[in-house]
């Protein structure tokens, strides 16, 4: 009886460990700059889109953000840090209401960790 309980416990811990190893880890991202996104001839003028530079460790990501109606401009978020998850070609974060948002990464480059890039 005791051996079966120990075996079940070891088995459940192993299963939990396998599930966690495949999950990704959120890191601290700092918003370095916010600029209006260049609009093309086919883009709607009603969409307020921004190129937001986010530094995560020694990487600088530029993501495309579309501002939802009735929200404050992201320009005022420059300099703030937030937990982000970089996954493939997207960057995920939670908004102020805890909803997960996924933004496409437009570009990425390596910069010195903890240093502000000189050119945006």
DSSP file (Angstrom, degrees, kcal/mol; ACC not computed):
  #  RESIDUE AA STRUCTURE BP1 BP2  ACC     N-H-->O    O-->H-N    N-H-->O    O-->H-N    TCO  KAPPA ALPHA  PHI   PSI    X-CA   Y-CA   Z-CA
    1    1 A X     >        0   0    0      0, 0.0     4,-1.9     0, 0.0     5,-0.2   0.000 360.0 360.0 360.0 -49.1    0.0    0.0    0.0
    2    2 A X  H  >  +     0   0    0      1,-0.2     4,-2.3     2,-0.2     5,-0.2   0.892 360.0  52.4 -64.0 -39.1    2.7    2.4    1.0
    3    3 A X  H  > S+     0   0    0      1,-0.2     4,-2.6     2,-0.2    -1,-0.2   0.881 107.6  51.5 -65.5 -37.6    4.8    1.6   -2.1
    4    4 A X  H  > S+     0   0    0      2,-0.2     4,-2.3     1,-0.2    -1,-0.2   0.875 109.7  49.5 -68.6 -35.2    1.8    2.3   -4.4
    5    5 A X  H  X S+     0   0    0     -4,-1.9     4,-2.4     2,-0.2    -2,-0.2   0.926 113.0  46.6 -66.8 -44.2    1.2    5.7   -2.8
    6    6 A X  H  X S+     0   0    0     -4,-2.3     4,-2.6     2,-0.2    -2,-0.2   0.909 112.4  50.7 -62.9 -42.1    4.9    6.6   -3.1
    7    7 A X  H  X S+     0   0    0     -4,-2.6     4,-2.4     1,-0.2    -2,-0.2   0.906 111.1  48.4 -63.1 -42.1    4.8    5.4   -6.8
    8    8 A X  H  X S+     0   0    0     -4,-2.3     4,-2.6     2,-0.2    -1,-0.2   0.904 111.7  50.0 -63.5 -41.3    1.7    7.5   -7.5
    9    9 A X  H  X S+     0   0    0     -4,-2.4     4,-2.2     2,-0.2    -2,-0.2   0.931 112.1  46.5 -63.2 -46.8    3.3   10.5   -5.9
   10   10 A X  H  X S+     0   0    0     -4,-2.6     4,-2.2     1,-0.2    -2,-0.2   0.907 113.1  50.8 -61.9 -42.5    6.5   10.2   -7.9
   11   11 A X  H  X S+     0   0    0     -4,-2.4     4,-2.2     1,-0.2    -2,-0.2   0.916 110.9  47.2 -62.5 -45.0    4.5    9.6  -11.1
   12   12 A X  H  X S+     0   0    0     -4,-2.6     4,-2.1     1,-0.2    -1,-0.2   0.862 111.4  50.9 -68.1 -34.9    2.4   12.7  -10.5
   13   13 A X  H  X S+     0   0    0     -4,-2.2     4,-2.3     2,-0.2    -1,-0.2   0.907 110.4  50.3 -66.5 -40.7    5.4   14.9   -9.7
   14   14 A X  H  X S+     0   0    0     -4,-2.2     4,-2.1     2,-0.2    -2,-0.2   0.910 110.8  48.7 -62.9 -43.0    7.1   13.6  -13.0
   15   15 A X  H  X S+     0   0    0     -4,-2.2     4,-2.0     1,-0.2    -1,-0.2   0.912 111.8  49.2 -63.2 -43.1    4.0   14.5  -15.0
   16   16 A X  H  X S+     0   0    0     -4,-2.1     4,-1.8     1,-0.2    -2,-0.2   0.894 110.0  51.5 -63.8 -40.1    3.8   18.0  -13.5
   17   17 A X  H  X S+     0   0    0     -4,-2.3     4,-1.8     1,-0.2    -1,-0.2   0.893 108.7  50.9 -65.4 -39.7    7.5   18.6  -14.2
   18   18 A X  H  X S+     0   0    0     -4,-2.1     4,-0.9     1,-0.2    -1,-0.2   0.900 109.2  51.3 -64.3 -40.1    7.1   17.6  -17.8
   19   19 A X  H  < S+     0   0    0     -4,-2.0     4,-0.4     1,-0.2     3,-0.3   0.859 111.2  47.6 -64.9 -35.7    4.2   20.0  -18.2
   20   20 A X  H >< S+     0   0    0     -4,-1.8     3,-0.8     1,-0.2    -1,-0.2   0.811 101.3  63.7 -77.2 -29.8    6.2   22.9  -16.8
   21   21 A X  H 3< S+     0   0    0     -4,-1.8    -1,-0.2     1,-0.3    -2,-0.2   0.796 102.9  49.7 -67.0 -26.2    9.2   22.3  -18.9
   22   22 A X  T 3< S+     0   0    0     -4,-0.9    -1,-0.3    -3,-0.3    -2,-0.2   0.619  91.7  96.6 -87.1 -12.1    7.3   23.0  -22.0
   23   23 A X  S <  S-     0   0    0     -3,-0.8     2,-0.1    -4,-0.4    -3,-0.0  -0.486  74.4-123.1 -78.5 149.2    5.8   26.3  -20.7
   24   24 A X        -     0   0    0     -2,-0.1     2,-0.5     1,-0.0    -1,-0.1  -0.432  20.2-122.4 -89.0 165.8    7.4   29.6  -21.6
   25   25 A X        -     0   0    0     61,-0.1    61,-0.3    -2,-0.1     2,-0.2  -0.915  13.5-131.1-116.4 130.7    8.7   32.1  -19.1
   26   26 A X        -     0   0    0     -2,-0.5     2,-0.3    59,-0.1    59,-0.2  -0.527  27.4-168.1 -74.0 144.6    7.7   35.7  -18.8
   27   27 A X  E     -A   84   0A   0     57,-3.1    57,-3.4    -2,-0.2     2,-0.5  -0.847  30.8 -90.6-128.1 165.3   10.5   38.2  -18.6
   28   28 A X  E     -A   83   0A   0     -2,-0.3    29,-0.5    55,-0.2     2,-0.4  -0.669  42.2-169.7 -80.2 125.8   10.7   41.9  -17.7
   29   29 A X  E     -AB  82  56A   0     53,-2.9    53,-2.6    -2,-0.5     2,-0.5  -0.955   8.5-152.0-116.2 136.1   10.4   44.1  -20.8
   30   30 A X  E     -AB  81  55A   0     25,-2.5    25,-2.9    -2,-0.4     2,-0.7  -0.927  17.3-129.3-110.0 127.6   11.0   47.9  -20.7
   31   31 A X  E     + B   0  54A   0     49,-2.8    48,-3.4    -2,-0.5    23,-0.2  -0.642  31.0 175.3 -75.4 113.4    9.2   50.2  -23.2
   32   32 A X  E     -     0   0A   0     21,-2.9     2,-0.3    -2,-0.7    -1,-0.2   0.838  59.1  -2.8 -91.4 -37.4   12.1   52.2  -24.7
   33   33 A X  E     - B   0  53A   0     20,-1.2    20,-2.6    45,-0.0     2,-0.4  -0.994  50.5-156.1-156.5 151.6   10.2   54.2  -27.3
   34   34 A X  E     + B   0  52A   0     -2,-0.3     2,-0.3    18,-0.2    18,-0.2  -0.988  21.5 169.9-132.9 122.3    6.8   54.7  -28.9
   35   35 A X  E     - B   0  51A   0     16,-2.4    16,-3.2    -2,-0.4     2,-0.0  -0.973  40.6 -99.6-131.4 146.4    6.4   56.1  -32.4
   36   36 A X  E     - B   0  50A   0     -2,-0.3    14,-0.3    14,-0.2     2,-0.3  -0.389  45.7-112.8 -60.3 140.2    3.4   56.4  -34.7
   37   37 A X        -     0   0    0     12,-2.7     2,-0.2    28,-0.2    12,-0.2  -0.568  31.5-107.8 -77.0 136.3    3.4   53.6  -37.3
   38   38 A X        -     0   0    0     -2,-0.3     2,-0.3     1,-0.1    -1,-0.1  -0.470  37.5-140.7 -64.5 127.7    4.0   54.8  -40.9
   39   39 A X        -     0   0    0     -2,-0.2     2,-0.1     4,-0.1    -1,-0.1  -0.711   8.7-146.1 -95.8 144.0    0.7   54.4  -42.8
   40   40 A X    >   -     0   0    0     -2,-0.3     3,-1.2     4,-0.1    -1,-0.0  -0.414  35.6 -94.1 -95.7 177.3    0.4   53.2  -46.3
   41   41 A X  T 3  S+     0   0    0      1,-0.2    -1,-0.0    -2,-0.1    -2,-0.0   0.766 125.3  47.2 -65.5 -24.5   -2.1   54.4  -49.0
   42   42 A X  T 3  S+     0   0    0      2,-0.1    -1,-0.2     0, 0.0     2,-0.2   0.446  89.0 107.7 -96.5  -0.4   -4.4   51.5  -48.1
   43   43 A X  S <  S-     0   0    0     -3,-1.2     2,-0.3     1,-0.1    -4,-0.1  -0.542  73.7-115.8 -81.8 144.0   -4.3   51.9  -44.3
   44   44 A X    >   -     0   0    0     -2,-0.2     3,-0.7     1,-0.1    -1,-0.1  -0.580  11.2-146.4 -76.0 135.2   -7.3   53.3  -42.5
   45   45 A X  T 3  S+     0   0    0     -2,-0.3    -1,-0.1     1,-0.2    -2,-0.0   0.674  95.0  68.5 -74.7 -16.8   -6.7   56.7  -40.8
   46   46 A X  T 3  S+     0   0    0      2,-0.1     2,-0.5     0, 0.0    -1,-0.2   0.742  81.9  86.3 -76.3 -21.2   -9.1   55.7  -38.0
   47   47 A X    <   -     0   0    0     -3,-0.7     2,-0.9     1,-0.0    21,-0.1  -0.685  69.5-152.6 -80.3 123.6   -6.6   53.0  -36.7
   48   48 A X        +     0   0    0     -2,-0.5    19,-3.1    19,-0.5     2,-0.4  -0.853  24.8 177.4 -96.9 105.0   -4.1   54.5  -34.3
   49   49 A X  E     - C   0  66A   0     -2,-0.9   -12,-2.7    17,-0.2     2,-0.3  -0.857   8.4-169.1-114.7 145.9   -1.1   52.2  -34.7
   50   50 A X  E     -BC  36  65A   0     15,-2.9    15,-2.8    -2,-0.4     2,-0.7  -0.963  24.4-134.1-134.0 146.2    2.3   52.5  -33.1
   51   51 A X  E     -BC  35  64A   0    -16,-3.2   -16,-2.4    -2,-0.3     2,-0.5  -0.917  31.9-166.4 -94.0 117.6    5.7   51.0  -33.4
   52   52 A X  E     -BC  34  63A   0     11,-2.6    11,-2.7    -2,-0.7     2,-0.5  -0.934  11.3-148.0-113.5 124.1    6.8   50.2  -29.8
   53   53 A X  E     -BC  33  62A   0    -20,-2.6   -21,-2.9    -2,-0.5   -20,-1.2  -0.806  18.8-175.5 -91.4 123.7   10.4   49.4  -28.9
   54   54 A X  E     -BC  31  61A   0      7,-3.3     7,-3.0    -2,-0.5     2,-0.6  -0.982  14.0-149.8-124.5 123.7   10.6   46.9  -26.0
   55   55 A X  E     +BC  30  60A   0    -25,-2.9   -25,-2.5    -2,-0.5     2,-0.5  -0.837  15.7 178.5 -96.4 125.6   13.9   45.9  -24.5
   56   56 A X  E >   -BC  29  59A   0      3,-2.8     3,-1.9    -2,-0.6     2,-0.3  -0.957  64.7 -51.5-125.2 108.2   14.0   42.4  -23.0
   57   57 A X  T 3  S-     0   0    0    -29,-0.5    57,-0.7    -2,-0.5   -30,-0.0  -0.476 123.2 -19.0  62.6-123.3   17.4   41.5  -21.6
   58   58 A X  T 3  S+     0   0    0     -2,-0.3    53,-2.8    55,-0.2     2,-0.4   0.122 121.7  90.7-103.2  21.3   19.9   42.2  -24.4
   59   59 A X  E <   -CD  56 110A   0     -3,-1.9    -3,-2.8    51,-0.3     2,-0.5  -0.937  58.7-155.2-118.6 140.6   17.3   42.2  -27.2
   60   60 A X  E     -CD  55 109A   0     49,-3.3    49,-1.8    -2,-0.4     2,-0.4  -0.966  14.5-168.8-114.3 121.0   15.4   45.1  -28.6
   61   61 A X  E     -CD  54 108A   0     -7,-3.0    -7,-3.3    -2,-0.5     2,-0.6  -0.888  12.5-154.1-110.1 137.5   12.0   44.2  -30.2
   62   62 A X  E     -CD  53 107A   0     45,-2.6    44,-3.5    -2,-0.4    45,-1.4  -0.965  23.4-175.9-108.5 119.9    9.9   46.6  -32.3
   63   63 A X  E     -CD  52 105A   0    -11,-2.7   -11,-2.6    -2,-0.6     2,-0.6  -0.804  26.3-120.0-116.5 156.2    6.2   45.5  -32.2
   64   64 A X  E     -C   51   0A   0     40,-1.9     2,-0.5    -2,-0.3    40,-0.5  -0.858  30.7-173.0 -98.4 122.7    3.1   46.8  -33.9
   65   65 A X  E     -C   50   0A   0    -15,-2.8   -15,-2.9    -2,-0.6     2,-0.6  -0.963  13.0-158.3-119.9 128.2    0.4   48.0  -31.5
   66   66 A X  E     -C   49   0A   0     -2,-0.5     2,-0.4   -17,-0.2   -17,-0.2  -0.933  23.6-131.4-104.7 120.0   -3.1   49.1  -32.5
   67   67 A X        -     0   0    0    -19,-3.1   -19,-0.5    -2,-0.6     3,-0.1  -0.551  18.6-130.4 -75.0 122.6   -4.6   51.3  -29.9
   68   68 A X    >   -     0   0    0     -2,-0.4     3,-1.3     1,-0.1    -1,-0.1  -0.407  36.8 -90.0 -67.4 148.6   -8.2   50.2  -29.0
   69   69 A X  T 3  S+     0   0    0      1,-0.2    -1,-0.1    -2,-0.1     3,-0.1  -0.290 110.5  22.8 -58.5 141.4  -10.8   53.0  -29.0
   70   70 A X  T 3  S+     0   0    0      1,-0.3     2,-0.3    -3,-0.1    -1,-0.2   0.574  96.8 117.5  81.2  10.4  -11.2   54.8  -25.7
   71   71 A X  S <  S-     0   0    0     -3,-1.3    -1,-0.3     1,-0.0     2,-0.2  -0.728  70.2 -98.5-109.1 161.1   -7.8   54.0  -24.3
   72   72 A X        -     0   0    0     -2,-0.3    -4,-0.1     1,-0.1    -1,-0.0  -0.501  49.1 -94.2 -76.4 143.6   -4.9   56.2  -23.4
   73   73 A X    >   -     0   0    0     -2,-0.2     3,-1.2     1,-0.1    -1,-0.1  -0.259  24.7-132.0 -56.6 138.0   -2.1   56.7  -25.9
   74   74 A X  G >  S+     0   0    0      1,-0.2     3,-2.1     2,-0.2     4,-0.4   0.591  94.5  88.0 -69.6  -8.3    0.8   54.3  -25.4
   75   75 A X  G >  S+     0   0    0      1,-0.3     3,-1.0     2,-0.2    -1,-0.2   0.849  83.4  56.9 -56.8 -33.4    3.2   57.3  -25.7
   76   76 A X  G <  S+     0   0    0     -3,-1.2    -1,-0.3     1,-0.2    -2,-0.2   0.484  94.7  67.1 -78.7  -2.6    2.7   57.8  -22.0
   77   77 A X  G X   +     0   0    0     -3,-2.1     3,-2.3    -4,-0.1   -46,-0.3   0.513  68.4 124.5 -94.1  -6.8    4.0   54.2  -21.3
   78   78 A X  T <  S+     0   0    0     -3,-1.0   -46,-0.2    -4,-0.4     3,-0.1  -0.307  75.0  23.7 -57.6 132.5    7.6   54.9  -22.4
   79   79 A X  T 3  S+     0   0    0    -48,-3.4    -1,-0.3     1,-0.4     2,-0.2   0.221  96.5 119.0  96.0 -13.0   10.0   54.0  -19.7
   80   80 A X    <   -     0   0    0     -3,-2.3   -49,-2.8   -49,-0.1    -1,-0.4  -0.529  54.6-138.5 -86.5 153.9    7.7   51.6  -17.9
   81   81 A X  E     +A   30   0A   0    -51,-0.2     2,-0.3    -2,-0.2   -51,-0.2  -0.854  24.3 169.3-111.0 148.0    8.5   47.9  -17.4
   82   82 A X  E     -A   29   0A   0    -53,-2.6   -53,-2.9    -2,-0.3     2,-0.3  -0.987  41.6 -94.9-151.9 150.4    6.0   45.1  -17.8
   83   83 A X  E     +A   28   0A   0     -2,-0.3    11,-0.5   -55,-0.2     2,-0.3  -0.537  49.7 179.1 -68.9 132.3    6.2   41.3  -17.9
   84   84 A X  E     -AE  27  93A   0    -57,-3.4   -57,-3.1    -2,-0.3     2,-0.5  -0.925  23.8-146.4-132.8 157.8    6.3   40.0  -21.5
   85   85 A X  E     - E   0  92A   0      7,-2.5     7,-2.9    -2,-0.3     2,-0.6  -0.979   9.7-155.1-126.3 116.9    6.6   36.7  -23.2
   86   86 A X  E     + E   0  91A   0     -2,-0.5     2,-0.4   -61,-0.3     5,-0.2  -0.832  22.3 169.1 -92.5 120.4    8.5   36.5  -26.5
   87   87 A X  E >   - E   0  90A   0      3,-2.6     3,-1.1    -2,-0.6     2,-0.3  -0.900  56.7 -56.2-138.9 105.3    7.2   33.5  -28.5
   88   88 A X  T 3  S-     0   0    0     -2,-0.4     0, 0.0     1,-0.2     0, 0.0  -0.478 120.8 -13.2  65.9-121.7    8.2   33.1  -32.1
   89   89 A X  T 3  S+     0   0    0     -2,-0.3    16,-2.5    -3,-0.1     2,-0.3  -0.007 125.3  72.7-103.6  27.9    7.4   36.2  -34.1
   90   90 A X  E <   -EF  87 104A   0     -3,-1.1    -3,-2.6    14,-0.3     2,-0.4  -0.966  62.7-145.0-140.8 158.4    5.1   37.7  -31.4
   91   91 A X  E     -EF  86 103A   0     12,-2.7    12,-3.0    -2,-0.3     2,-0.4  -0.990  19.7-158.7-122.7 128.4    5.4   39.4  -28.0
   92   92 A X  E     +EF  85 102A   0     -7,-2.9    -7,-2.5    -2,-0.4     2,-0.3  -0.869  18.8 157.4-112.6 141.5    2.7   38.8  -25.4
   93   93 A X  E     -EF  84 101A   0      8,-2.3     8,-3.5    -2,-0.4     2,-0.5  -0.942  38.3-111.2-148.5 168.5    1.7   40.9  -22.4
   94   94 A X  E     - F   0 100A   0    -11,-0.5     6,-0.2    -2,-0.3   -11,-0.1  -0.905  30.1-135.0-105.9 134.0   -1.3   41.5  -20.2
   95   95 A X    >   -     0   0    0      4,-2.8     3,-2.2    -2,-0.5    -1,-0.0  -0.103  41.2 -82.9 -75.9-176.7   -3.1   44.8  -20.3
   96   96 A X  T 3  S+     0   0    0      1,-0.3    -1,-0.1     2,-0.1    -2,-0.0   0.694 131.8  52.0 -65.1 -18.1   -4.2   46.7  -17.3
   97   97 A X  T 3  S-     0   0    0      2,-0.1    -1,-0.3     0, 0.0     3,-0.1   0.359 121.3-106.1 -96.9   4.5   -7.3   44.6  -17.0
   98   98 A X  S <  S+     0   0    0     -3,-2.2     2,-0.3     1,-0.3    -2,-0.1   0.537  72.1 143.3  86.2   6.5   -5.3   41.3  -17.1
   99   99 A X        -     0   0    0      1,-0.1    -4,-2.8    -5,-0.0     2,-0.3  -0.639  53.4-118.3 -81.9 136.8   -6.3   40.4  -20.7
  100  100 A X  E     -F   94   0A   0     -2,-0.3     2,-0.4    -6,-0.2    -6,-0.2  -0.587  31.0-169.8 -77.7 130.6   -3.6   38.8  -22.7
  101  101 A X  E     -F   93   0A   0     -8,-3.5    -8,-2.3    -2,-0.3     2,-0.5  -0.969   7.4-157.6-122.0 137.3   -2.5   40.7  -25.8
  102  102 A X  E     -F   92   0A   0     -2,-0.4     2,-0.4   -10,-0.2   -10,-0.2  -0.971   9.8-169.2-119.4 125.1   -0.3   39.4  -28.6
  103  103 A X  E     -F   91   0A   0    -12,-3.0   -12,-2.7    -2,-0.5     2,-0.2  -0.900  24.5-115.7-115.1 139.8    1.6   41.8  -30.8
  104  104 A X  E     -F   90   0A   0    -40,-0.5   -40,-1.9    -2,-0.4     2,-0.6  -0.503  27.6-125.6 -72.3 140.5    3.5   41.0  -34.0
  105  105 A X  E     -D   63   0A   0    -16,-2.5   -42,-0.3   -42,-0.2     3,-0.1  -0.772  24.2-176.0 -86.4 123.0    7.3   41.6  -33.9
  106  106 A X  E     -     0   0A   0    -44,-3.5     2,-0.3    -2,-0.6   -43,-0.2   0.837  67.1 -11.7 -85.7 -37.4    8.4   43.8  -36.8
  107  107 A X  E     -D   62   0A   0    -45,-1.4   -45,-2.6     2,-0.0     2,-0.3  -0.983  56.8-161.5-157.0 163.0   12.1   43.7  -36.0
  108  108 A X  E     +D   61   0A   0     -2,-0.3     2,-0.3   -47,-0.2   -47,-0.2  -0.993  11.0 171.3-148.2 147.4   14.6   42.6  -33.4
  109  109 A X  E     -D   60   0A   0    -49,-1.8   -49,-3.3    -2,-0.3     2,-0.4  -0.981  33.5-106.9-151.8 161.5   18.3   43.4  -32.7
  110  110 A X  E     +D   59   0A   0     -2,-0.3     2,-0.3   -51,-0.2   -51,-0.3  -0.767  38.7 169.5 -94.4 133.0   20.8   42.7  -30.0
  111  111 A X        -     0   0    0    -53,-2.8     2,-0.1    -2,-0.4     3,-0.1  -0.853  45.9 -76.2-130.6 167.5   21.9   45.5  -27.7
  112  112 A X    >   -     0   0    0     -2,-0.3     3,-2.0     1,-0.1     2,-0.1  -0.455  58.9-100.5 -65.9 137.1   23.9   45.6  -24.5
  113  113 A X  T 3  S+     0   0    0      1,-0.3   -55,-0.2    -2,-0.1    -1,-0.1  -0.357 105.2   7.5 -60.0 130.5   21.9   44.4  -21.5
  114  114 A X  T 3  S+     0   0    0    -57,-0.7     2,-0.4     1,-0.2    -1,-0.3   0.493 105.3 115.2  78.2   2.8   20.6   47.3  -19.4
  115  115 A X    <   -     0   0    0     -3,-2.0     2,-0.4     0, 0.0    -1,-0.2  -0.843  67.1-123.4-108.4 144.7   21.7   49.9  -21.9
  116  116 A X        -     0   0    0     -2,-0.4    -4,-0.1    -3,-0.1    -3,-0.0  -0.707  32.6-115.3 -83.1 129.6   19.5   52.1  -23.9
  117  117 A X        -     0   0    0     -2,-0.4     3,-0.1     1,-0.1    -1,-0.1  -0.341  16.2-138.6 -63.3 146.8   20.0   51.8  -27.7
  118  118 A X  S    S+     0   0    0      1,-0.2     2,-0.4     2,-0.0    -1,-0.1   0.839  82.5  41.1 -78.8 -34.2   21.3   55.0  -29.3
  119  119 A X              0   0    0      1,-0.1    -1,-0.2     0, 0.0    -2,-0.0  -0.956 360.0 360.0-124.3 134.8   19.1   55.0  -32.4
  120  120 A X              0   0    0     -2,-0.4    -1,-0.1    -3,-0.1    -2,-0.0   0.359 360.0 360.0-109.9 360.0   15.5   54.1  -32.8
